Amino acid sequence: AIPSPSSATTDASLQLDPKSKDYNVLKDRVLLLERVILHTIGFELSIDHPYKFLVDCVQNLHKKRLLEYAKEPPAKGKDGQPLNKSQQNALMVQELAQNSMNFANDSMHTSLCLQFTAREVGTACVYIGGKYSGIKPLGGKAWEELLDGISVEELGTICVQILELVSPRMGAERETQLQHIRKDLDELS
């Protein structure tokens, strides 16, 4: 049985005296739970990052020319010059990769690296990045048809955890985009 402190409080303004009994009880509890966690994960403290798999997925989708903008692609670049089809494609891939990387960075603030493989997390980040960027598969295909190595259930679980993390810090317009992604995920399930 794990001992519980007799008068521990959650008020941050109060501090425990390092020489008190409550302090020692809490310290022992933290140490015990740390050992439980270490045994549970088999003392494996290194993780694989999803970035490599994410980049591979984006490059593969680009090489096979499987993606397009859901709406009208940007006609002009940041410099105001007209974009040809090749430049529009390059911009789309860059936007997809950047947004996917951002979601992968956010995934590191969750326990997803312990729950799923780096490939699964990277693939889910590409899905969220694509939906967030307004990119869709060509020919009326669905995203889950293009994303290898991940089930719809895994995709949904990973995406929901990331969206729950990022939703509170997004502005109103971006929040609406995330709500659409969440709705699409619910329809997939």
C-alpha positions in Angstrom: 0.0 0.0 0.0 1.1 3.5 -0.9 1.2 5.8 2.1 -0.8 9.0 1.8 0.2 12.2 3.5 -1.9 13.2 6.4 -2.1 16.9 5.7 -0.8 17.5 2.2 -2.4 20.4 0.4 -2.7 21.5 -3.2 -2.3 25.2 -2.4 0.9 26.4 -4.1 1.5 29.1 -1.6 2.1 26.6 1.2 5.4 24.7 1.3 6.3 21.6 3.1 9.1 21.6 5.5 11.8 19.3 4.1 12.3 17.9 7.6 8.6 17.1 8.2 6.9 13.7 8.1 4.6 14.8 5.3 7.5 15.7 3.2 9.2 12.4 3.7 6.0 10.5 2.9 5.5 12.4 -0.3 9.2 11.9 -1.3 8.9 8.2 -0.7 5.7 8.0 -2.7 7.3 9.9 -5.6 10.3 7.6 -5.6 8.2 4.5 -5.4 6.0 5.6 -8.3 9.1 6.5 -10.3 10.4 3.0 -9.9 7.0 1.6 -10.9 7.1 3.7 -14.1 10.7 2.7 -14.9 9.8 -1.0 -14.4 6.7 -0.6 -16.5 8.7 0.8 -19.5 11.5 -1.6 -19.0 14.0 1.2 -18.2 13.8 2.2 -21.9 14.2 5.9 -21.8 15.0 6.6 -25.4 12.2 7.3 -27.9 11.9 7.3 -31.6 10.8 10.7 -33.0 8.1 10.8 -35.6 9.9 13.3 -37.8 11.7 10.9 -40.1 8.5 9.0 -40.8 6.5 12.2 -41.3 9.0 13.5 -43.9 9.0 10.1 -45.6 5.2 10.1 -45.7 5.0 13.7 -47.1 7.7 12.9 -49.7 5.9 9.7 -50.8 2.6 11.5 -51.2 4.3 14.2 -53.2 6.2 11.8 -55.5 3.0 9.9 -56.3 1.2 13.2 -56.8 -1.7 12.1 -54.6 -2.6 15.5 -53.0 -4.2 18.8 -54.1 -5.6 21.8 -52.4 -9.2 21.4 -51.3 -9.9 25.0 -52.4 -8.3 27.1 -55.0 -4.5 27.0 -54.7 -2.7 30.2 -54.1 -2.2 32.1 -57.4 0.6 34.3 -56.1 3.7 33.8 -53.9 4.7 35.8 -50.9 6.6 38.1 -53.3 3.4 38.8 -55.3 4.6 37.0 -58.3 2.3 34.5 -60.1 2.9 30.8 -59.3 3.0 28.1 -61.9 1.7 24.6 -61.2 5.1 23.3 -60.1 5.5 26.2 -57.6 2.0 25.7 -56.3 2.8 22.0 -55.7 6.1 22.9 -53.9 4.2 25.4 -51.7 1.5 22.8 -50.9 4.2 20.2 -49.9 6.1 22.8 -47.8 2.9 23.8 -46.0 1.9 20.2 -45.4 5.4 19.4 -44.0 5.5 22.5 -41.8 2.1 22.0 -40.3 2.7 18.2 -39.8 6.0 19.1 -38.0 4.2 21.5 -35.8 1.7 18.8 -34.8 4.6 16.3 -34.3 6.2 18.8 -31.9 3.0 19.2 -30.0 2.7 15.4 -29.8 5.9 15.4 -27.7 3.8 17.0 -24.9 1.7 13.9 -24.6 2.3 10.2 -23.8 1.8 9.2 -27.5 5.4 8.1 -27.8 4.7 5.5 -25.2 1.4 4.4 -26.7 2.2 4.2 -30.4 5.1 3.8 -32.7 6.9 6.8 -34.1 5.6 5.8 -37.6 2.0 5.9 -36.4 2.4 9.2 -34.7 4.2 10.7 -37.8 1.5 9.4 -40.1 -1.3 10.9 -37.9 0.5 14.2 -37.9 0.5 14.2 -41.7 -3.2 13.6 -41.6 -3.8 16.5 -39.2 -1.4 18.7 -41.1 -3.1 18.0 -44.4 -6.6 18.6 -43.0 -5.4 21.7 -41.3 -3.7 23.0 -44.4 -6.8 22.5 -46.6 -5.1 19.7 -48.6 -7.0 16.6 -49.8 -6.3 13.4 -51.6 -6.7 13.5 -55.4 -9.5 11.7 -57.1 -12.0 11.6 -54.3 -9.9 9.2 -52.3 -10.0 9.3 -48.5 -6.9 10.1 -46.3 -7.0 6.7 -44.7 -6.5 5.1 -48.1 -3.3 7.0 -48.6 -1.8 6.6 -45.1 -0.1 3.2 -44.7 0.6 1.4 -41.5 -2.1 2.9 -39.3 -5.7 1.8 -38.6 -8.6 4.2 -38.4 -8.9 3.7 -34.7 -5.2 4.4 -34.1 -5.4 7.5 -36.3 -8.4 8.8 -34.4 -6.9 8.2 -31.0 -3.6 9.9 -31.9 -5.3 12.9 -33.5 -7.7 13.4 -30.7 -5.0 13.5 -28.1 -3.0 16.1 -30.2 -6.1 18.2 -30.9 -7.1 18.2 -27.2 -3.6 19.6 -26.5 -3.5 22.3 -29.2 -7.2 23.4 -29.3 -7.1 25.6 -26.2 -4.3 27.7 -27.5 -5.6 28.4 -31.0 -7.5 31.5 -32.1 -11.2 31.3 -33.1 -10.5 30.8 -36.9 -8.0 28.0 -36.2 -10.3 26.5 -33.6 -13.0 26.1 -36.3 -10.5 24.3 -38.5 -9.6 21.9 -35.6 -13.3 21.3 -35.0 -13.8 20.3 -38.6 -10.9 17.9 -38.3 -12.4 16.4 -35.1 -15.8 16.0 -36.9 -14.0 14.2 -39.8 -12.3 11.9 -37.3 -15.7 11.1 -35.6 -17.1 10.2 -39.0 -14.1 7.9 -39.7 -14.7 5.9 -36.5 
